Structure formats: C-alpha cells, structure tokens
C-alpha cells in the first residue's frame, strides 16, 4: 500500500487510512463507523477497487457489478454531516460532497447515504442525490 495521501481527504497516508479497509489491499478490515466506511468507499471509487465497493454494499441493494468509470477521476471528498453510525448504532447517515473531473470538466456530487450495521460490519444501503 502506497505512502501517498488517502483520496478521502483525511490528510493521512493511504495505508494508515482507508487502505486498511480495502479488500483489494489483501487486509480488508472492517470500518468501525459509517463515516469511515463512506470514506473507504470514496477511496475505492478513486482507486477503481470494485471488489471493496461490492463487499461493502448491503446485500439487499447490492448490484451484480459496479465497474469504475474510466472517464471519471474522483478528486476529493468533503463530509457535510454525520448522523449516528458509531460502533454503538445499527444505522447511520452520511451526507457528503464528492468532487470529480470528467469529460465535461470539474463537478460535484452531493449525496445523503444510508448505512446499516449487520453482525458488526457496516454496509452502504442506499443514497439520495441532492443538487
């Protein structure tokens, strides 16, 4: 795992941050909170780690595949709001802004994502795009 900065915007190096949760890294540890799972999923999008995205998607809403879009480059993430989602909760919501660049230029995606904890592991349930 690289010593470059983590794409999630934490300021930490990748290996000490989201890299420890990515299934593609071989470690695949569980994210302890909904926010840490959200950050690791953004990092997976940024790195093209489809295995991590699928492994952390809730079984009731998981698609068969979610291949990365080679025309989209995910630049950075801003967490706007976190409701619940701690190790003591079974559900949580994370609102975020993801900045990207594609063939049309720079853009932002705003989403309010819902997470559920099953047997101690957080999963992305679904999200609502805003603006």
N, C-alpha and C positions, 0 to 999 in steps of 0.2 A: 504494500500500500504506500502510496506516494506521501512525501512530506509537504506537498503543496497545500494551500489553504482549502478548506472544505467549501464546496459550492453553496452550502446552505447559509453562509454569511455569519456564522458564529465567531469567526476570527481564529478558530482552532485549525490545526493541521488535519487533513482528511483522515489519517489513520487514528487520530485521537478523538475524532468526532463521529460523523456518520459512517465512515469507513468500517467501523467495528460492527455495524448493523447490516451492512450489505451482504447479501447471500453470495454475490459474485466474488467477494473477498476471501471466501472459504471459512470465515468465522461465523457470520450470521447470528450474532447475539440478538436478544430481544430488546427493543427500545422500551425504556421504563415508563414513558409518558406518551400521550397523544401528540404533544408538540415535538418530541424527539423523533417519533415515527414520521410525522409530517416533514420534518427536516430531512430525514433519511430518504423519504420518497422523492423529494425535490432533487436531492443529490443523485438518486438513481435515474431520474429523468435527465439530469445534466450529463451523467456518465453513460447513459444508454443501458442501464442494468435492468433489463426486462424481468429477469428472474426475481429480483428483490421486489419489484412492483407487484408481480403476481403473488408472491409468497406473503405479502403484507396486505393484500386485498381481501376483504371479508368474503367468506365462502358463498354467502347469499347473493352477492353482487359482482363477484369476480368474473371478468371476461375470459374467454379462452386464450386470448393473446392481447398484448398491448405493445406492439413493436415501436421503438423510438422513431420519431420523425426526423430524418437526416437533414431536413431543411430548417429545423428549429434549433437554435442554440439558447439554452437556458442560462441567463447571466447572473441573477441573484434573487434572493428571497427575503421578503420582509414579513414578519409575523405581526398581524394587526390586532388580534385578540385571541385569548385562550380562555375557554370556559370548561372547568373541570378537567378531566383527562389525566389526573395524577395517578400514582400507583394505588391510591385508595378509592378510585372511582371505577365504574364499569363503562361509562360513556364519557365522551369529551367532544368539544368542537374547537376547531382552529380556523380562524379567518386569516387569510394571507394574501399578499400580492407577490406574484412571480413575474419577474422582468425577463423578457426574451427578445431575441432577434431572429427574424425570418426574412424571406424574400421581399416583404413589404417594408422592412425596416424594424425599428425597435417598437416593442409593445408591452402591455401589461395584462396579466390575467388575475382577476380578483375572484377568490372562491372562499366559501364557508364550508369546510369539510367536517363530516361527522365520523367519529371513531368509536369502536366498541372493543372492550377487553374481554377475551374469551380464554379461560384457563391460564390467566396470567399474561397473555400476549395481546398487544394492541393490533387492531386491523382497521384499515380505511374502509368505511362503509359506503359513503357517497358524498357528493358535494354539490353545492348550488353556486353557479357563477353569478357574480354581481358586476354590473357595469362593464 
